[in-house]
């Protein structure tokens, strides 16, 4: 149903955002690696959301088009939140 697709898409984006934020919460790396932490977080989030999108699309549990639409919309909204969190982490931790 449409509601199931909405829940699945938003849940996938939330999970990807949570997993993608983990590198920013880890202890501060060496100075030479500090610039890669925000990039690693972004790449990890994207990788997780792609894997979850493919899994949801192939599972047949929810309609594909509405699920991917909700996934994309929630991904964009959470991208803004993640960017703010990343900027704050860079300033506070010197990541």
Backbone bond lengths (Angstrom), bond angles and torsions (degrees), N, CA, C in turn:
res aa  C-N    CA-C-N  psi(-1)  N-CA   C-N-CA  omega(-1)  CA-C   N-CA-C  phi
1 X - - - 1.455 - - 1.511 109.71 -
2 X 1.327 114.44 170.78 1.458 119.52 179.61 1.515 112.93 -65.71
3 X 1.333 116.12 -36.55 1.462 119.72 179.43 1.523 110.83 -68.50
4 X 1.312 116.48 -40.28 1.464 119.99 177.28 1.516 111.86 -63.36
5 X 1.322 116.11 -38.39 1.464 120.70 177.47 1.523 110.62 -65.18
6 X 1.333 116.05 -40.17 1.463 120.06 179.26 1.526 110.37 -63.72
7 X 1.316 115.99 -48.05 1.459 120.16 -179.22 1.524 110.88 -62.35
8 X 1.317 117.32 -44.17 1.464 120.94 -179.49 1.523 111.49 -63.99
9 X 1.330 117.71 -44.07 1.462 120.95 -179.38 1.512 112.68 -65.25
10 X 1.326 116.36 -44.12 1.467 119.72 -179.59 1.524 110.36 -69.85
11 X 1.326 117.54 -39.57 1.467 120.50 178.43 1.528 111.14 -62.44
12 X 1.318 116.97 -40.41 1.466 120.12 178.03 1.526 111.04 -62.91
13 X 1.321 116.64 -41.88 1.468 119.85 178.49 1.520 111.62 -66.54
14 X 1.325 117.14 -40.82 1.465 120.58 178.34 1.524 111.07 -63.37
15 X 1.313 116.63 -43.54 1.460 120.37 179.12 1.530 110.76 -63.43
16 X 1.321 116.89 -43.28 1.462 120.45 178.95 1.522 111.34 -63.67
17 X 1.329 116.68 -38.45 1.461 120.24 178.42 1.521 111.10 -66.72
18 X 1.321 116.46 -41.95 1.463 120.15 179.23 1.527 110.97 -63.82
19 X 1.315 117.00 -45.22 1.469 120.50 179.42 1.528 110.75 -67.64
20 X 1.326 116.47 -39.28 1.463 119.95 179.27 1.518 113.42 -66.26
21 X 1.321 117.45 -25.23 1.464 120.77 179.40 1.518 113.86 -80.56
22 X 1.318 117.35 -13.03 1.468 120.47 -177.49 1.532 114.04 -57.93
23 X 1.333 119.81 -43.32 1.472 117.88 179.51 1.534 112.88 -60.23
24 X 1.321 117.20 -26.31 1.464 119.62 -179.88 1.522 112.14 -77.62
25 X 1.328 116.81 -19.67 1.458 120.89 -178.93 1.526 112.81 -91.79
26 X 1.315 117.06 -13.91 1.457 121.23 -179.85 1.525 110.24 -70.26
27 X 1.329 117.50 160.77 1.474 119.73 178.11 1.525 111.29 -56.33
28 X 1.295 114.57 153.67 1.463 121.50 -176.39 1.532 111.01 -60.11
29 X 1.335 117.06 130.24 1.471 120.01 179.28 1.524 111.39 -80.10
30 X 1.300 114.96 178.42 1.463 120.75 175.95 1.526 109.63 -60.33
31 X 1.305 116.32 154.88 1.471 121.38 -174.67 1.526 112.14 -58.54
32 X 1.309 117.83 -36.74 1.462 119.08 -176.88 1.527 112.23 -71.70
33 X 1.335 117.56 -21.74 1.453 121.34 -179.59 1.521 113.41 -98.53
34 X 1.310 117.55 -1.45 1.456 120.49 -172.02 1.530 112.95 -65.22
35 X 1.303 118.79 -29.26 1.466 120.69 -178.96 1.518 112.09 -74.76
36 X 1.312 117.26 -19.70 1.453 119.76 -177.95 1.520 113.59 -84.70
37 X 1.326 117.86 -15.33 1.469 120.45 -177.01 1.530 112.08 -62.82
38 X 1.341 119.95 -49.53 1.472 118.16 177.20 1.526 112.96 -62.94
39 X 1.315 117.46 -35.25 1.467 120.70 177.38 1.521 111.28 -68.02
40 X 1.320 116.79 -38.43 1.458 120.79 176.56 1.527 110.59 -63.59
41 X 1.320 116.79 -41.68 1.467 120.44 179.15 1.528 110.84 -62.21
42 X 1.313 116.62 -43.28 1.459 120.83 -179.83 1.534 111.16 -66.29
43 X 1.315 116.50 -43.51 1.466 120.19 -179.79 1.520 111.24 -67.26
44 X 1.317 116.85 -39.65 1.463 120.80 179.00 1.521 110.75 -64.06
45 X 1.316 116.90 -42.55 1.466 120.84 178.42 1.528 110.62 -61.77
46 X 1.319 116.41 -45.49 1.462 120.19 -179.61 1.528 111.15 -63.49
47 X 1.339 116.44 -43.25 1.456 120.25 179.86 1.531 111.15 -61.93
48 X 1.320 116.86 -44.27 1.463 120.55 -179.76 1.519 110.58 -64.13
49 X 1.326 118.52 -42.28 1.459 120.13 -178.21 1.529 111.05 -68.81
50 X 1.319 118.26 -34.09 1.468 120.61 176.85 1.529 110.36 -67.15
51 X 1.319 116.89 -44.61 1.470 120.48 178.86 1.530 110.08 -61.97
52 X 1.326 117.63 -44.22 1.460 120.54 179.85 1.533 111.43 -66.90
53 X 1.329 117.29 -37.64 1.461 120.22 178.70 1.525 110.89 -64.21
54 X 1.316 117.04 -43.66 1.463 120.54 178.39 1.531 109.98 -64.56
55 X 1.318 116.63 -42.61 1.468 120.22 179.73 1.523 111.28 -62.59
56 X 1.328 116.77 -43.41 1.463 119.79 178.50 1.523 111.45 -66.05
57 X 1.321 116.95 -40.74 1.467 120.33 -178.62 1.527 111.36 -66.15
58 X 1.313 116.85 -37.97 1.454 120.42 -177.51 1.527 113.60 -84.24
59 X 1.323 116.86 -16.85 1.466 119.81 -175.84 1.519 113.13 -70.55
60 X 1.319 116.88 -33.27 1.457 120.34 -177.77 1.514 113.64 78.02
61 X 1.323 117.75 4.95 1.461 121.12 -179.37 1.522 112.99 -76.21
62 X 1.321 116.04 -28.13 1.465 121.29 -178.72 1.523 108.50 -133.75
63 X 1.336 117.45 155.49 1.469 119.29 176.76 1.534 110.85 -62.13
64 X 1.296 116.21 135.65 1.466 120.58 -171.87 1.528 112.73 -67.87
65 X 1.325 118.20 -52.88 1.469 120.83 -173.68 1.535 112.52 -60.71
66 X 1.347 120.25 -49.83 1.468 118.49 178.73 1.526 112.77 -64.63
67 X 1.321 116.41 -34.42 1.469 118.89 179.39 1.516 110.80 -64.52
68 X 1.323 116.52 -45.94 1.462 119.55 -179.94 1.524 111.80 -67.81
69 X 1.330 116.75 -33.12 1.464 119.85 176.04 1.527 110.86 -63.90
70 X 1.333 116.67 -48.22 1.464 120.26 179.29 1.522 110.93 -66.10
71 X 1.295 117.49 -35.40 1.454 121.40 177.48 1.529 110.37 -62.67
72 X 1.323 116.19 -45.82 1.467 120.31 -179.74 1.525 111.85 -66.21
73 X 1.322 116.95 -43.31 1.470 119.66 179.74 1.524 111.38 -63.67
74 X 1.321 116.00 -46.49 1.466 118.58 -179.17 1.525 111.00 -69.58
75 X 1.320 117.75 -31.33 1.463 121.00 176.55 1.530 109.89 -61.40
76 X 1.330 116.46 -44.66 1.467 119.75 -179.65 1.518 112.25 -65.37
77 X 1.324 116.40 -41.82 1.465 119.50 178.98 1.522 110.56 -64.61
78 X 1.329 116.61 -45.39 1.455 119.92 -179.62 1.523 112.15 -71.93
79 X 1.317 117.58 -21.18 1.461 120.51 175.65 1.525 110.67 -63.24
80 X 1.316 116.52 -39.83 1.463 120.10 177.34 1.529 110.45 -64.74
81 X 1.323 116.84 -42.42 1.466 120.12 178.13 1.525 110.94 -64.94
82 X 1.328 116.51 -40.19 1.461 119.46 179.18 1.527 111.16 -66.91
83 X 1.314 117.46 -37.53 1.464 120.25 178.33 1.526 110.93 -62.74
84 X 1.329 117.03 -40.92 1.463 120.74 177.86 1.528 110.40 -65.81
85 X 1.332 117.04 -42.78 1.461 121.04 178.42 1.522 111.01 -63.41
86 X 1.319 117.20 -42.44 1.458 121.58 179.42 1.519 111.05 -64.26
87 X 1.324 116.79 -43.82 1.468 119.99 178.88 1.522 111.06 -61.42
88 X 1.331 116.11 -41.22 1.463 120.21 179.04 1.530 110.14 -66.01
89 X 1.326 117.84 -40.48 1.465 121.30 179.45 1.527 111.32 -65.56
90 X 1.325 116.11 -38.49 1.464 119.62 179.34 1.520 110.51 -65.09
91 X 1.319 116.46 -41.78 1.467 119.62 -178.97 1.530 111.34 -70.35
92 X 1.342 117.02 -44.63 1.462 120.57 -175.93 1.517 113.11 -73.05
93 X 1.324 117.18 -46.50 1.456 120.90 -175.87 1.523 113.14 -92.27
94 X 1.301 116.13 -14.92 1.444 118.73 -174.84 1.523 111.40 71.50
95 X 1.327 114.86 28.78 1.464 120.26 -177.90 1.458 110.67 -62.07
